[in-house]
Amino acid sequence: MPWHPHLWHPTTQVALHPEPLRVSSAKGAVLQRDDGSSLIDAISSWWVTLHGHSEPSIAAAIAKQAQVMEQVIFANFSHSPAEQLATRLAAHSGLERLFFSDNGSTAVEVALKIAWQFWRNQNNERRQLIAFEGAYHGDTFGAMALGDRSIFTEPYDPLLFDVARVPWPHTHWGDDDVETREAEALKALEAALAIPTAAVILEPLIQGASGMRMVRPEFLRGVEALVRAHGALIIADEVMTGFGRTGALFACQRAGIQPDLMALSKGLTGGFLPMGGTLASEALYQGFISEEPLKTFFHGHSFTANPLGCAAALASLALLEQNPKRFEDFEARHTQHLQTLASLPQVKDVRCQGTMAAFELKCGSTSYLNPVGRQLQKLCLQRGVYIRPLGNVVYLLPPLCISDDQLSNCYRAIGDGIPQIA
Ligand SMILES: *Cc1c(COP(=O)(O)O)cnc(C)c1O
């Protein structure tokens, strides 16, 4: 199947990559190929498919909503699906206000703009932003600027604003100097906070795109204490970690921290529809209420609070609420397989957090361009398993519905494939 003459695929180099695999349907953890073969989707279709593909209750909720009201402008209007979703998310997150957008990058942009303008509205300008080394917050300009510089941002680097950058003391099983690196990172953060800071943004517990780099809850509590002591805001980018991925509904809960702003997307609608949400504290919201028009948050997207997205999100949340054990107990399912993999001589730095498991292949650099990941991907595809390593970092992030047999198949394909890599 050749490249389509009219499509342009994301983060894909046509001159180097194999042609895309065509799929015709998807059910549960399985993608059905045009040629009749099937694949286990071990990465939840780029981390979005939460319960499983074509989950019936979410599909039904969308169909029902589509026959009642598909979309309405959200500036002069409101509606029940948006109100219900905001109420439920507030109860779960401790953040009272929900601002809608369309994807993870815009959810981050909104958090950034709220944090920045909040201080301005108080006539207390704080002009520094702090982010972590290895951070990824999305592909729009503000989100790129907050993210660490990489091959993804390089062409645009001259256009990106500066942020203070602090080390991220990521860890893995058997890491014995993590406490030293955490102390150094906290020291660097404290030094950076000497400059008046609007906000510190972080991916709670796990940095995704830079290689599934996990930190301990203790570190995040240390970060929170320092940020509070200096009066800055905390933005939690839970675009990947939200909705049970780390074993708690939100990673911040598992870490034991309370952010001021939280960016959500990916799993928000169970992976059915593109929707972003930024949760903000009531105190931030109140900071925009004024007779002065300039204190308004002048930001809005055409599809703000799309009723279909809200209906999907409500149905997805209901599934999580009905069966929290499904995400709370997932980590144990990974652990048993990871222990086997950890004994392979080619494997290092094994780590796991809730539904997300990762390890590194010893060969070569940790660069995104390291080809070993692609080699392993090819071997797994031959076994009916779809993974998408980040350079030499191999990870699994399956939908919650994946069966024990399917999960074993994934690990077996990986374990058999590793010794075959050049
Ligand atoms: C995927 C991701 C984003 C960007 O979300 P998009 O929907 O792809 O724009 C932002 N932050 C994190 C942590 C992500 O994993």
PDBQT file of the ligand as one rigid body, heavy atoms in Angstrom, charges set to zero:
ROOT
HETATM    1  C1  LIG A 501       0.228  14.453  24.369  1.00  0.00    +0.000 C 
HETATM    2  C2  LIG A 501       0.619  15.452  25.387  1.00  0.00    +0.000 A 
HETATM    3  C3  LIG A 501       0.376  16.817  25.197  1.00  0.00    +0.000 A 
HETATM    4  C4  LIG A 501      -0.191  17.362  23.906  1.00  0.00    +0.000 C 
HETATM    5  O1  LIG A 501      -1.472  16.900  23.663  1.00  0.00    +0.000 OA
HETATM    6  P1  LIG A 501      -2.054  16.937  22.154  1.00  0.00    +0.000 P 
HETATM    7  O2  LIG A 501      -3.462  16.512  22.310  1.00  0.00    +0.000 OA
HETATM    8  O3  LIG A 501      -1.213  15.969  21.376  1.00  0.00    +0.000 OA
HETATM    9  O4  LIG A 501      -1.897  18.329  21.671  1.00  0.00    +0.000 OA
HETATM   10  C5  LIG A 501       0.693  17.690  26.210  1.00  0.00    +0.000 A 
HETATM   11  N1  LIG A 501       1.242  17.237  27.357  1.00  0.00    +0.000 NA
HETATM   12  C6  LIG A 501       1.486  15.942  27.580  1.00  0.00    +0.000 A 
HETATM   13  C7  LIG A 501       2.046  15.510  28.885  1.00  0.00    +0.000 C 
HETATM   14  C8  LIG A 501       1.199  15.002  26.595  1.00  0.00    +0.000 A 
HETATM   15  O5  LIG A 501       1.473  13.709  26.803  1.00  0.00    +0.000 OA
ENDROOT
TORSDOF 0
